[in-house]
Amino acid sequence: MGGLNGYYKPVVAMVCMQFIYTGLAIFTRAALLEGMSPRVFVVYRQAIATLIIAPFSFYSRWRNPNKVSLGLRSFSLIFVTSLIGVTANQNAYFEGLYLSNSTITTAMTNLLPAITFVMAAMLGMEKIDVQSFRSIAKIIGTIFCVGGAICMALVKGPKLLNTEVLPLKSLLFRTETENFQLGCLILFAMSCFWSFWLIMQVSISTSCPDHLYSTLWMCFLSTIQSSIFTFLVDDLQVWNLNSFLQLGSCLYGGIGTGVTFFVQVWCISQRGPLFAAMFSPLCTVITTIIAACFLHEKLYIGSLLGAIGVIVGLYIVLWGKAKELEEITQDRDPRKNTHVLINESSEKTNHKIDLEEPLLLDKSNYENDDESRMNIN
């Protein structure tokens, strides 16, 4: 049971993290509609996350001062990962969130499994064997997830709930109409940045095994990087928070960032980047339901069919990953290997004894035995 519980812990952690992402998309969407700058939100979010993680990280290193320090290689990896995988990723995410809506944004993030799978396969982190059923399952599951997400975002069909969409306006061009093409393009770039972050966690975890410490540095560096970017793009007036909704979304975003960063880094160190990426479709399903019920966004038949495809694809991939984990565990079972080695060594020893031991005693041995009996008598 211990191994079974250990297997499901990353699964439960990733599912809970999708609920956090759902709340982040919905609350931030409402705050951005009130006029808050997405770039300022990223700065406040990362700064709050840094302040929350710092005491836990310092306490952890104080309790265990023998932990590996951050070397030049680790710092370089974290800096590049923060610049591309956090700063560029978060700014693209919330800019695309404003230009589109929460459902489309979470649906576009479902490109993450496909992009991560391609990147991991190119870097040799994921093995592809067309003759292996588990590899075929991962490929088919990825196709189902991406296809379901695209269906949720683009295929409408009959309307299930006769509700109205909240009024929107574009942030980049200050117009009243939505620019979904630009928003989807930005969100596609965001998925590439996010996949890069997932892939880089493997190298960072190897270079700096202290996940809490590396998370602290990523949040701190992204705060500085995002602040510089915001000062270059916006004026000073955008730094003001004008409502409790904007302040609450920043606090929620900061706390959620600290928790999700740490949980995701831990899950990647346990199962790999593809495992973490495959849970993103659940966020689309949850966001679609909550947005339709509470934010009065439209819900269509296409969204429902896409959600079913996402769930089916998710569990197909998880099945393939579980089979792969079982094979790896069997190959690394020391008891099985020890048993085989003992049997082989005992066989070799027995054969060696049989060959070295003469079938008949030498004649001199009989003579020596007779002389010893005579002396005794």
VEXDOSE-478645 format. One record per atom (N, C-alpha, C): x, y, z. Coordinates in steps of 0.1 Angstrom, whole numbers, plus 2048, in hexadecimal, padded with zeros to 3 digits. Example, Ala and Ser with C-alpha at 12.3 -4.5 7.8 and 13.67 -1.06 7.14 Angstrom:
// residues 2
8847C784E87B7D384E8847DF84E8807EA8478897F584788180084F
***
This chain:
// residues 377
8087F480080080080080880D80081480C80681D81780682181C7F98248127F08288167E281C81B7DB8108167DD80481B7D78018297DB80282C7E880083A7EC80A8437E781783F7E68218477E081F84A7D18188407CA8158427BC80A84D7BA80084D7C37F58567C17F78647C78028667CF8048737D580787E7CB80F87C7C18118867B68048887AE7FC87E7AD7EF87F7A57E68887AD7E48867BA7DC88F7C27E189D7C27EE89F7C37F48AC7C47F18B47B77F38AD7AC7F08B479F7E28B779D7D98AF7A17CA8B17A07C78BE7A87CB8BE7B57C98CA7BD7CF8D77B77DA8D57B17E08E17AB7D88E779F7D08DE7987C88E378E7BC8EC7937B78E979F7AD8F17A57B38FF7A87C08FF7AD7C690C7B07C79147A37CB90E7987CD91478B7BF91A7867B59127897A79167857A392378C7A59237997A292F7A17AA93B79C7B79397997C09437947BB9497877B794177E7B29467717A594E77379C94A77B78F95077D79095D78479795D79079996A7987A19747907AC96F78A7B49797837AD97F7777A597777079D97C76579498776978D98577578599077A78D99C77E79899B7847A19A67877A69AE77B7AA9A67717AE9AD7657A39B575E7979B075F78C9B77597899C476078E9C576C78D9D27747979DC7707A19D87687AB9E17647B99DF7697BB9D47717C99D17767D29CC76B7DE9D176A7E89CD7607EC9BF7637ED9B67587F19A975A8009A875E8089B17598169B175D8199B576B8119BF7708129C277F80D9B67878039B07837FE9A478A80999978B81099778081B98D78182699178B82999E78B8339A379582E9A07A38229A57A681D9A37B481B9947B781798D7AE81597E7B18239787B482D97A7AC83A9747AF8409797BC83E9867BE84498C7CB83D9867D78309847D782997E7E282D9707E482F9687D983395B7D984195A7DF84A9637DC8589637E18579657F184F96F7F584E97180384896680B84095E80583995380C84394780C84A94580285393980186093B80986594880A87294B81087394581F86994882886B94383586D93383686592C82E86591E82E87391982987791F81E88491B81889091E82289092A82889B92D83289A92383E88E92084388D91784E89290984A88E90583E8938F883A8A28F78398A89018348B79018338BE9038408B790A8498BC90C8578BC8FE85E8B18F685C8B18E98638BB8DF85D8BE8E18508C78D884A8D18E18428DC8E58498E68EE8438EF8E78398EE8DA8388F78D282F8F18D18218E68D881F8E08D78118E98DD8078E88D97FB8F08DE7F08ED8EC7ED8F88F47EC8F69037EA8F49057DB8EF9117D78EC9147CA8F99187C28FE9107B990A9137B290791B7A591191E79E91092679290791F78790991278690190B77C8F290B7808EF90878D8E29087918DB9167908E39207938DD92E7928DA9327848E392D77B8E193076C8D59297678D391D76B8C79157678BA91C76C8BA9207798AF92677F8AC9347798B693B7768B49487708AE9477628B393F75A8AD93D74C89F93774D89D92E75788F92875888693375D88A93B76688194676B87E95076188895375888595D74E87B95874387D94C73F87594673486993F73A86B93674386092E74885793475385B94075885394676284F95575E85995D75B85696B75784E96C74A85496674084D96673384195E73384195373A83594A73B82995174182C95774D82195E75481B96A74D82497274781F97E74081797A73481C97072D81496B72180796572680795E7317FA9587367F09627397F396C7417E99757457E598073B7EE9827317EB98A7267E198371D7E497671B7DA96E7137CD96C71A7CD96B7277C196A72F7B897672D7BE98272D7B698E72B7B098F71D7B898B7137B498D7057A99827027A997770979F96C70679596B71179596071878E95E72479395272C78E94F73779494574079393773A78893473378692772D79092572279192E71979B92D70E7A992C7137AC93471D7BA9347227BD9277287B59217307B89147367B890972B7AF90B7217AF9017167BC90270E7C290E70B7CE90F7047DA90970C7D99097197E49037217E58F471F7DA8EE7197DA8E07177E38DC70B7E98E67047F48E36FB8008DF7028018E170F80D8DF7178118D07168088C671780D8B87178138B570980D8B96FE8138B66F18218BD6EF8228C96F382F8D06F28398CA6FB8358C770783F8C17108438B370C8398AB70683C89E70184789F6F68458A86ED84E8AA6E285C8AE6E785C8B86F08698BD6F68708B16FD8698AA70686F89F70D87489470586C8916FA8718876F187D88B6E987E8986E588A89D6DE89689C6E789489F6F489F89F6FE8A289170389B88770089D87970589787771288F88071788987E72487D87472487687371886B86A71686F86070B86D85470E8708497058648466FC8668466EF85B8436E585E8366DE85682C6E08588206DA84A81C6D384A81D6C683E81B6BF83980C6C08418036C483D7F56C68397F36D583A7FD6DD8367FC6EB8288026ED81F7FA6F38117FF6F581080B6FE81980C70881981771181D82470A82682370182A82F6F981F8346F081882A6EA80D82D6E18018336E980082E6F67F58346FF7F884370280584670580885370880685D6FC8098586F08078606E47F88626E27F08576E27E28596E07DC8616EB7E08606F87DA8687027DD8777007EA87A6FC7ED8886F97E488E6EE7E28866E47DA88A6D97CB88D6DE7C68846E67B98866EC7B88936F47C28956FD7C28A17057C28AE6FD7CC8AE6F47CD8BA6EC7C08BC6E37BB8B16DD7AF8B26D57A38B66DD7A28B16E97978B56F17978C46F67A48C86F97A58D66FC7A28E06F17A68DC6E57A38E46D97948E46D678E8D96D877F8D86D77788E16E077D8E16ED7768EA6F77778F86F37828FC6ED78590A6EA77E90F6DD77E9066D377A90B6C676D9056C17698F96C575D8F36C07518F76CA7478FD6C473C9026CD7308F86CC7298F86C171D8EF6C17128F66C97088EE6CC6FC8F36D37008F86E16FA9036E66FD9086F36F59016FE6FD8FD7086F68F67136F08FF71D6F790A7206F291472A6F09217226E49277236E193471C6E593F7256F29427256F894C72D70095672470496172A70B96B72371996C72872297071F73097172373297F72973C98073273F98D73874599672E7429A372F7489AD7257579AD72675E9AD71B76D9AD71B7729B971377F9BC7147859C570C7949C170B79A9C57007A89C16FD7B29CA7057BC9C470A7C69CB7127D09D17097D49CA6FE7DF9CF6F67DA9DB6EE7CF9DA6E77CB9E46DE7BF9ED6E37BB9EB6F07B19F36F67A49F46EE7A09E96E87949E96E07899E16E777D9E16E37729DB6EA7719CC6E57769C96D97759BB6D47809B26D977D9A56D978799C6DD7919996D279D9966D57A79926CA7AB9846CE7A397A6CA7A596C6CE7B29676C77B496B6BB7C09666B47CD96A6BA7CE9776BE7DA97B6C57DB9756D37CF9736DA7CF96D6E77D495E6E67CF9576DC7D39496DA7E29486D77E79516CF7F59516CB7FE9546D77FA95D6E080195F6EC8019536F57F594D6F67F39416FF7FB9366F97FD9346EC80592A6E781492C6EB8189386EA82693B6EF8279386FD81D93B70581D93871381F92971681892170E81991270F82890E70D82E91470383C91070084591470B84392071184B92471D84991B72983C91772B83990F73683F90173483F8FC7288458EF7258548EF72885A8FB7248698FD72786B8FC73686290273E86490274C8638F475285A8EC74D8588DE7518658D674E86A8D87428768D073E8828D47468838E174988F8E575088F8E175F8838DD7648838D977288B8CC77588D8C476A8958B876C8A38BB76F8A98C57678B78C97698B88D07768AE8D97798AF8E17868AE8D77928A68CD7918A48C479D8B18BC79F8B88B97948C58B27958D08BB79A8D08C77968DB8D079A8D88D67A88CB8D87AB8C78DD7B88BB8D57BE8BE8CA7C58B38C27CA8AA8C87D48AD8D37DA8A58DA7E389A8E27DB88E8DC7DA8848E17D187E8EF7D787E8F07E48798FC7EA8829087E888F9057E889990F7E68999137D789890A7CE89890E7C088B9157BC8809127C38749197C08759277C587B9297D187D9377D688593F7CC89093A7C78989417BE8909457B188893B7AC88193E7A08769497A28709497AD8669537B086D9617B28789617B987F96E7BB8859737AE88B96B7A689197079988697578F87B96D78F87097178686997E78B86998179886498E79D86C99979887A9987988839A27938819A478488199977D87F99976E87299F76A86799C77185A9A176D8599B07718609B477C85F9C277F8669CB7758729C67708799CD7668719CE75986A9C37558629C37498569CD74B8509CD7578449D67598489E57598549E875F8589F675F85B9FB7508609F27488639F673A8569F773284C9F07358409F072C8359F97328329F973F827A0174482CA0D74C822A1674F825A21757823A1E766826A2876E825A2677D817A2478280DA2977B800A287807FAA1A7817FFA127797F9A047787FD9FC785806A0178D80A9F97998009FA7A47F6A037A37ECA057AD7E19FA7AC7DD9F47B87D29EB7B87C69F27BE7BB9F27B67B09FB7B87A49F37BF7A59E77C279A9E07C879F9D47D07969CF7D87999C37E079A9B67D77939B67CC7949AB7C27A29AB7BC7A89B67B97B59B67B37BF9B27BE7BE9B77CA7C79B37D57C69A47D87B999F7D97B79917DC7BC9887D17BB98C7C57C09847BA7CF9837BA7D698E7BE7E498E7BF7E99857CB7E29867D67E597D7E17E396E7DE7D796C7D87D495E7D47DF9597CA7E29617C07EC95E7B67FA95B7BC7FE9637C680B9617CC80B9547D58019527DD8009467E57FF93A7DC7F793B7D17F592F7C880292D7C180A9377BD8169357B682092E7BE8229327CB82B92B7D482891C7D681B9197D881790B7DA8189037CD8139087C28149017B58228FF7B082B9097B28399077AD83F8FC7B583E8FC7C28448F17CA83E8E47C78318E37C682B8D67C382E8D17B682F8DA7AC8328D579E8408D179D8498D87A48588D47A38598C67AA8528C47B58538B77BC84D8AC7B38428AE7AD83C8A47A48458A179884B8AB7928548A97878608A078B8658A379787089B79C86C88C79E85F88A7A185B87C7A485787579785087C78E84B87578284F87A77585688677485A88B76785189676285689E75884E8A97538418A674C84189B74583589773E82989474782C88E75282288B75C81B8977618238A176581E8AE76A8168B575F81A8B57538148BC7488068B67458048A97477F88A27427EC8A674B7EE8AC7567E38B075F7DD8BD75B7E38C57537DE8D274F7D08D17497CC8C77417BE8C673C7B38C77477B68C27537AC8C275D7A88D07617B28D97607AF8E77637A58ED7597A68E974C79C8EE74378E8E974678D8DC74A77F8D774D77A8DE7597828E076477D8E77707798F576D7828FC76577F90A76277390C75A7709037507659047487589037507588F975974C8F776274990376B75490877275291377B74F92077475692276975392F76174592F75C74092375873292375272892575E72B92076A72192077572192E77C72D93377E72F93F78773294C77F73A94B77473D95776C73495876072A94F75E72195075472795074673294974473894773773093C73073093C72372893371B72E92571B72591B71C72990D71C72290671072A9007077258FA6FB7278EA6FC7208E46F27228D56F17318D26EE7378DA6E67458D86E274E8D86EF74B8E16F87538E17057518D470D7458CF70D7428C37147498B770E7498B67017508AB6FA75F8AC6FB7648B86FB7728BA6FC7768B670A76E8B97147728B67227738A672476989F71D76A89171E77688B71777A89170C78688D70579389070D79389B71479E89F71D7A089472879589172E79588773A79A8797357948757297988687247A78687207AC8727197BA8737167C38737227BF87B72C7C787C7397C986E73F7BE8667407C08597467C784F73D7C68517307CE8487277DD84A72A7E185772A7EF85A72D7F485573A7EB8577447EF8537527F08447527E883D74B7E982E74A7F782A7447FA83173980782E73381383173C81283C74381D84074D81D83675881283175D81182776881881A76381581675781B80975282A80B75182F81774C83D81974B84381975983D81F76384281F77184381177683980877383A7FA7788467F37728487F57658547EE75F8617F376586280076786E80576D87080077B8657FF7838667F979186A7EB7908657E37878697D57868777D378287C7DC77988A7DB7758937DF78088F7E87898977EC7948957E57A188D7DA7A188A7D27AD8977CB7B289D7CF7BD8AA7C87C18A87BA7C689C7B77CB89A7A97D089A79F7C48947A37B989379A7AD8A17987A88A97A37A78B77A27A28BF79A7AB8BE79C7B88C67947C28C37867C18B67827C08B27747BF8B876E7B28B87757A78BE76F79B8CD76E79D8D47787A38E27777A58E676B7AE8DE7697B98E175E7C28E07517BB8D574F7B38D37437AC8DF7407A28E274B79B8ED7497918FA7467988FD74D7A390A74B7AA90A73D7B08FF7387B68FF72B7BC9007207B18FA7237A58FC71979B90A71879691172479591F72479192771D79B9257207A892D7197B292B70A7B291E7067B191C6F77B19236F17A59236F77999296F278E9386F179093E6FC79694C6FC7989506F17A29486EF7AD94C6E57B694B6D77B09416D57A79406C87A194B6C57989506CF79195C6CD7889696CC78F96B6D379A9776D27A19786C67AA96D6C17AF96D6B57B896E6A87B097869F7B297A6937AB96F6897AD96B6827A39616787A496566C7AC9726687AC97765D7B49836627BC98465D7C898F6617D099C65B7CB9A76627CD9B465E7C89B96527D09C16497CA9C663D7D09CE6407DC9D664B7DC9DE64F7E79D66527F39CA6567F19C265A7FC9BE64D8049BB6427FC9B86358039C463080B9D06318059DC62D80D9DE6358199DD6428189DE64A8249D464782F9C864382B9BE6408349C163383B9C76298349CB61C83A9D661E8449E06268409EB6288499E762F8569DD6388559D963F8619D163586A9CA62C8649C362286D9CC6198749D761586D9E160C8739E861387F9EB61F87D9F26278889E96288949DC62A8919D362B89D9D261E8A49D261389D9D16068A39DE6038AB
***
